[in-house]
């Protein structure tokens, strides 16, 4: 009979340990999710960062084609954008993956990015005409 009580106690301890482990594991994933979300750049800021990246892309392609800058200086332009918004490369990468996970939303964001770039293009063309 003593062995039955020890066996019951052992099973109860194992069950409690498994339940505790499951609770800890689920809590860890919630903490991870919350910390990841803290890294996510707000939607409107992300739209402006991506818009700025596209502007720099256009300027750099033009400058590289006309041999006005060296290829080795290109990365610094992108670093400057992130620094302007006080964003690390890691945070940008995490945010980009986050927004890319919802392609419908990312498509809507790009509609806004295109709108911003189109407005800038019109302003530039208006200034150069005068």
C-alpha distance (Angstrom), angle and dihedral (degrees) to the residues before:
residue distance angle dihedral
X1 . . .
X2 3.75 . .
X3 3.80 90.1 .
X4 3.81 90.4 54.1
X5 3.82 91.1 55.2
X6 3.79 91.3 47.7
X7 3.80 89.8 47.7
X8 3.82 91.4 50.1
X9 3.79 91.3 47.6
X10 3.81 90.8 47.8
X11 3.83 91.3 50.7
X12 3.81 91.3 47.6
X13 3.82 90.7 49.8
X14 3.80 91.2 48.9
X15 3.81 90.6 48.4
X16 3.80 92.2 48.9
X17 3.80 90.9 46.7
X18 3.80 91.2 51.2
X19 3.79 91.8 48.1
X20 3.81 90.8 48.5
X21 3.80 90.5 48.3
X22 3.81 91.6 50.9
X23 3.80 91.2 49.7
X24 3.80 91.6 49.1
X25 3.80 92.1 47.1
X26 3.79 92.9 50.0
X27 3.81 90.6 46.4
X28 3.80 90.7 51.4
X29 3.79 92.1 52.7
X30 3.80 90.0 49.4
X31 3.80 90.0 50.7
X32 3.80 90.2 48.0
X33 3.81 91.2 49.3
X34 3.80 91.8 48.7
X35 3.80 92.9 47.9
X36 3.80 90.9 47.8
X37 3.80 90.1 50.7
X38 3.79 89.2 52.1
X39 3.78 87.2 59.3
X40 3.80 93.4 52.4
X41 3.78 112.8 108.9
X42 3.81 110.4 -129.2
X43 3.80 113.0 -97.9
X44 3.83 96.7 -113.2
X45 3.79 92.7 47.5
X46 3.80 90.7 48.1
X47 3.80 89.8 52.9
X48 3.81 90.7 54.2
X49 3.81 93.1 44.9
X50 3.82 91.7 52.0
X51 3.82 90.2 45.5
X52 3.80 90.0 53.3
X53 3.80 90.3 47.9
X54 3.80 90.4 54.5
X55 3.81 91.1 49.0
X56 3.80 90.3 51.3
X57 3.81 89.4 47.0
X58 3.81 90.7 56.2
X59 3.80 94.0 45.6
X60 3.80 92.7 46.8
X61 3.79 94.3 47.6
X62 3.79 89.6 51.6
X63 3.82 92.7 45.6
X64 3.80 93.0 46.2
X65 3.79 92.2 48.3
X66 3.79 90.2 51.1
X67 3.81 91.4 43.4
X68 3.80 92.6 -122.3
X69 3.81 94.4 132.9
X70 3.78 136.7 31.6
X71 3.80 120.2 -111.3
X72 3.80 91.8 -125.9
X73 3.83 90.9 64.2
X74 3.83 94.1 57.2
X75 3.84 98.8 89.4
X76 3.80 92.0 56.9
X77 3.80 90.8 64.0
X78 3.80 90.9 59.6
X79 3.79 91.9 45.1
X80 3.81 88.0 53.5
X81 3.81 90.9 56.3
X82 3.78 92.6 52.1
X83 3.81 91.3 45.9
X84 3.81 90.8 50.8
X85 3.80 88.8 58.3
X86 3.82 92.7 38.1
X87 3.81 91.3 -119.6
X88 3.80 127.1 142.4
X89 3.79 120.9 -135.9
X90 3.81 88.5 -115.9
X91 3.79 91.7 54.5
X92 3.80 91.1 47.7
X93 3.82 91.6 50.0
X94 3.82 92.7 47.7
X95 3.81 90.6 48.1
X96 3.78 93.2 47.5
X97 3.81 91.0 52.2
X98 3.80 89.6 46.8
X99 3.81 93.8 52.9
X100 3.82 92.9 41.5
X101 3.80 89.6 57.6
X102 3.82 88.3 71.4
X103 3.79 103.5 49.0
X104 3.81 94.4 -179.9
X105 3.79 90.5 56.4
X106 3.80 91.9 42.4
X107 3.80 89.0 52.1
X108 3.82 89.3 53.3
X109 3.78 89.2 49.7
X110 3.79 89.8 52.8
X111 3.80 90.1 51.7
X112 3.81 86.8 59.3
X113 3.81 91.6 44.5
X114 3.80 90.5 52.8
X115 3.79 89.4 48.9
X116 3.81 91.2 52.8
X117 3.80 92.3 47.0
X118 3.80 91.9 47.1
X119 3.80 90.8 51.8
X120 3.80 90.7 50.1
X121 3.81 90.4 48.3
X122 3.81 91.9 51.7
X123 3.82 90.9 48.2
X124 3.80 90.6 49.7
X125 3.79 93.2 47.8
X126 3.80 90.9 48.0
X127 3.81 91.3 52.0
X128 3.79 93.6 47.6
X129 3.82 92.5 49.6
X130 3.81 92.5 59.5
